[in-house]
Amino acid sequence: MTHRPLHILISDPHLHGGGQVRYVANLAAELTRLGHRVTIGCKRDSVLVEHANAAACAVNNGFTFRGGLRPACWLADFRETRRVILEEAPDILHVNGSQDHWVIAGTNRLMGRPVCVVRTRHNTYPVHDLYPNRVLNRQWTDFQIVVCEMVRHSLGKQRAFEPARMCSVHNGVDAQEFRPDERQRAEARAEFGYRDSDLVCGIAARLVPAKGHQYLFRAAALLARAFPALRLLILGRGDLEPELLRLARDLGIADIVRFAGFRDDMARCTQAFDLGVQPSIDCDTSSFSLKEQMAEEKPVVCSDYGGLTEILSDGVEGFIVPTGTVEPLADAMKELLENEALRRTMGAAGRRRVLRDFTLQVFARRTVDAYYRALEIHGAHSAS
């Protein structure tokens, strides 16, 4: 099939930020740069309206994308989807959540399936083996993009999916924005009150149980006496913050932990790290923050949960430890804390890995390849 420019509606039901919203925003911007025509479909007050403007692509915020039994919302979204299909004739309907998947794929089906439907799966949550899910994913959807191989294999074993109509494409990061920068490193460390001799271990993640902050805190408590220069920098905000503050006090490490909250200058803040940690215990598939820290030449330690083990190789760009453990995490951190040369070697390897596999350009190119595979499948179905 000739690779012509495509017209793509990329939809998402979220109002606020997060990994899925970043995925949509990054993809829309990069596809637009490549010459494709992109429209982001979202709710009226979604942050994606601003992202669409920044990406110089179109936005349609006339959707409601409400879950549950809401016939009036369904009807409104049906009408809007039908209008888009008839008036704008997109080549691809790329859905990213449950609400937009059901309404857009369902409308397309009622119209005779004139447009190719692609769904991206962003997390490790199971899909129940129910008849409606089999109809949605096997009959109404032409192709599934999964953001890591582990989840693709898992979903491929379920009757709701057809493995031949799935592929994995990891999220991409901006390797130009996230790159080693000694000036920004000095500025960030000065802002957070760190000396040159301090050993800063950082995590950039929402403060929720899934991200495993408690394991980092407990590992740091084991190391604090041997490494008096150890510091923890916690970037992010979430409901778990009061509990983590109490845990830091209970463990006797409150004086080395800094909660920096949500930051919109993450590329600058993570420059302060000497190493990054991602001890996730749930949900993580294709971590943006892990790749961004690797792009900045930070060695990383992560759990073996989800798709994290596909981002780095144990002992090369960092270390991988068993999910939900403390002592192995502390041992891996210790090895990096006491060996500056190893931190530099692993950090450099991490950037090379990102440049090879996880840039925005690689991400967009692989997604476009998936679109054309989906169009072939859709065309074969239409001809049969």
N, C-alpha and C positions, 0 to 999 in steps of 0.2 A: 504493500500500500504506500502511495506517495505521501511523504510527510509534509502536508500543507498546514498553514496556520489554522488553528482551531478556535471555535467560539465555545467557551466553557462557563457554565454557571456553577460556582463553588458555593455551597450553602453550609451554614452552621447555626445551631439554635442558641448559642451562648450569648449572654449579655456582656459579661465581663471577661477579663484576661485569663490566661492559663495556657498550658501547652497546646491544646487543640486550636485555640484562637491564633496562637503564634504560627502554627502549622498553616492555617488558612491564609493568614496575612503574608507569610514568607512565600508561599506557593504562588499566590496571586501576583505579588510583586515580581517574582522571577519569571513567571510565565508571560507577564506583560512585557518585561524586558526582552524576552525571546521573540516577541512579535505576535503572540496569541491574543485574542480578544477575550477578556475576562470580566465577568460580573460576579460580585460577591452578593449572595442572597442571605439576608439576616433579619433580625427583629429591628423595630423602629429605633430603639435606644441602644442598640448594640455598639460596643467599642469597635466593631469591625467597620462601621461607617467611617470612622477616622482612619483606620488602617487602609481602607480602599482609596481614600483621598491621597494618602501618602504614597500608595503604590501606583497612582495614576491610572487606576482601573475604574470601571463602572461599579455602582452599588445599587442594589434593590432592597430597600429596607421595608418593603410592604408585606412581609410575612409575619405571622404570629408564632408559629412553631411551638405550640403549647401541647404538653403531654396530658394524658388522662382523657376522660370522656368529655370532650368539648366540641360538640357538633358545629357550633357557630364558627369556631376557630378553624376547624377542618374545612368547612365550606369556603371560608375566606381564602385559606391557603390553596385549596383546590382551584378556585377561580384565578388566583394570581399565577399559579403554576401553569394552568392552561393558557392564560394570556401570554406568558413568556414563551411557551413552546410554539404557539401559533404565530405570534408577532415577531419574536426575536430568533427563532429557529436555531437554538444552540446545538452544537455537535455532541456535547457531553453534559450530563447532569451529575455533578460530583458532590455527593452528600457526605456529611461527616458526623452526624448524630442520629439518635433514634427518631426524634420528632420529625426532622426534615426528611429522613429516609422514608418513613412511612407515607407522608403526605405527597412527596414529590414522585416517588416510585409508584404509588397508588394512582395518582393522577395520570402519570405517563401510561400506566397499564390500561386504564379506562379509555384512553385515547388511542389504544392499539399499539402502544410501545413505539412511538415514532422516534424517540431519542434514546441514545445509549446511556445507561445508568451505571455509575461507578460509586462504590462506598469505600471510605477509608475507616479501618478499625484502629482506634488509638490506644486501647488499654487491654488489660488482661481479664476483664470481666467476662464471665461465661455467658454464652448465648443459649437459652433454654431450648431443648429439643421439642418444640411445639410445632404443630402444623402451620400456624400463621407465620412463624419464623422461617419455615422451609419454603413457603410460598414467596415471602418477601425476598429471601436471599438467593433462591435457586431459580425462581421464575420471573420475578420482577426486576432483578438486578443482574446486569451483564458481567460485572467484574468486581473483585474485592482487592483493595490495596491494604496490606497490613504493615504496621510500622516496625515490626521485627520478625525474624524467622521463628522464634519460639512460639509466638502467638499464631503465626500462620500454620505451623505444624499442628498446634492444638485445635484450632478451628477446623482444619482440614479433616480431622477425625470425626467431626460431628455431622449428622445427617442434614443439618440446615445448610451445609456448604458443599460446594463442588471444588475439590482441590485444584483441578485443572484451570479453574477460572479465578485463581488467586495468585498474588505475588507479594513479596515484601520489599518495601522501600523505606529505609531509615530517614528520619527527619534530618534536615541540613541546618548548618549554622553559618554565620557570616565570619569567615576566617580573616577578613580584612579588619572588621571591627574588633574581633577577639584575636589579638596577636600580642606577642611579648612587647612591652613598652616600659622601659625603666623609669621614664619621667612620671608616667601615670602610677606606677608602682610606688614610687617615693611619695607622691601626693596622697595616694590612698592610705598608705601606712601612717603618714603624718596625721591625716584626718581621724583615723581610728585610734591614734595614740600608741602606735607600735614603734619600737626601736629597731635598728638594723639587726640586732642580735636576737630579737624575738622570733620564735618559730610558730608561724600562724597556720593553723589548720582550719579550713573553711568549708562551709556547706551553704549552697544557694538553693533553697527549696521552701515550699509552703510549710508552715508549722502545723503539720497534721501527722497522725500516727504512721501513715503509710511510708513516710520518708525516713523513719528510723532514727530520729535525733537522739532518742534515749540511749541507743547503743553507742553513738559517738560520745555522749557525755560520760557514760560508764567506762568506756575505753580510756578517755582522757583522765578520768580519776585514777586509773591504774598507772598512768604514765606521769602524772603531774610531779611526783616527788623526784623521779629520775631526770625529768626535763623541766627545770624551773622556768625556762624561757617559753614553755608551751602556752599558746593562746588559742582560743576558739572564737572564730568570727561567724556569726549566724545571720545570714542574709535571707529575709523573707518574713512573712507575717501569717498568722493563723490562730485558730482557736486554742491550739496546744500551748501557746506562749506562757500563760500563768503556771501550767503544770511543769513546763520545762524550767522556769525560773525557780520553782520549789525544788525540783530535782537537782539543779546546780547547787543550791544552798545545802541540800541534804548530803550531797556527795563531797562538799567542801571545795568546790571548784568555781564558786560564783565569782571570785575575783579575777578569773582568767577567761570568763565567758562574756562576750559582748553581743547583745542583740541589736542589730543595726536596722531591723525592719525592712519594709519593702523599699526597693530602690529602682529608679528608672535609668540609672547609669551603671548597670550591672557590669558592663565590660571594664569600667574603671575600678569598681569595688573589688572584683575578683583578682585584680592585679596584686592586691595585698596578700594573697594566699602564698604560702610556701608549698602546701599540698591541699588537694581537695578530697572530700569524702562524700560518698553517696551510699549510705547503708540502708537502702530501701527494703521494705518488707512486703509491699503491696503496690499494685497498679503500674509501676514503672515499666516502660517498654523501650522507648528510644529517647533517653534523657537529653534534653537540650543542655542543661547546666554542665553535665559531665563532659560533653563534647566541647563546650565553650571553654571550660578550664583547660582541657587538653590543647585546644587551639592556642591558648596563651602560654603553652609549655609548662603547665603545672602537672606534676605527677599526681595520680589519683588512686584512691582506694574505694572500691565499691563492693556491694554484696553480689551474690550470684543469682539475684532475683530477676525474673522476666527477661528482657532483652539486653540488660546491662552487660552481660558477658560477650555480647556481639560487638560492643563498642571498643573494648580494649582486650588485649591478650595478657593473661596473668604473667607477671615478671618482665613484661616488655614496656608498656606505657604506664604501668602501675601494678596494683595487686587486687585480686579478687578473693573475697572471703565468704564463708558460709552465711547465708541470710539469718538474721536474728541472733548473731553471736557477738560476744564482747571480747574475749581473750584473743581470738584470731585477728579481730579488727585492731586491737591494741598492738599485737605483734607486727602487723603490717605497717601501722603508723610509726612504730618504734624504728623499724628498719629504715624508713625514709627520713625520720627526724634526725637520726644520728649519722646520716651519710649524705652530705651535700652533693657529692659527685653523682651519686645514684639519682638524686632528685633531678639534677640537670640532664642526665642521660635519658631518664624516663620521660621527662618533660619534652625534650626534643623529639623523642619517638612519638609522643602523643600528637604533636602538631603534624608530623609527617602522616600519621594515620588519618587525621581529620582532612588534610589536604587531598588525600587519596580517596577517601570514602564518604566524607560527611559534609562537604561544602554545600552551599545553596545551589550551586550550579549542578553538582552531581545529583542532588535531590530532585531538582526540576527536570533534568534530562531523563532520569529513570521514571519519573511520574509520567512524562510525555510518552515514553515507550509503553507504559502501562495503558495509557489512553488508546494508543493505536492497536494494541492487542485487544482491548475492550471493543473497539470499533469493528475489528474483524469478526469477533464473536457475535456482536449485535447484527452485523450484516449477514452472517451465515444463518442466524436465527430468523431474520426477516425474509430471507430467500427460501426458507424451508416451508 
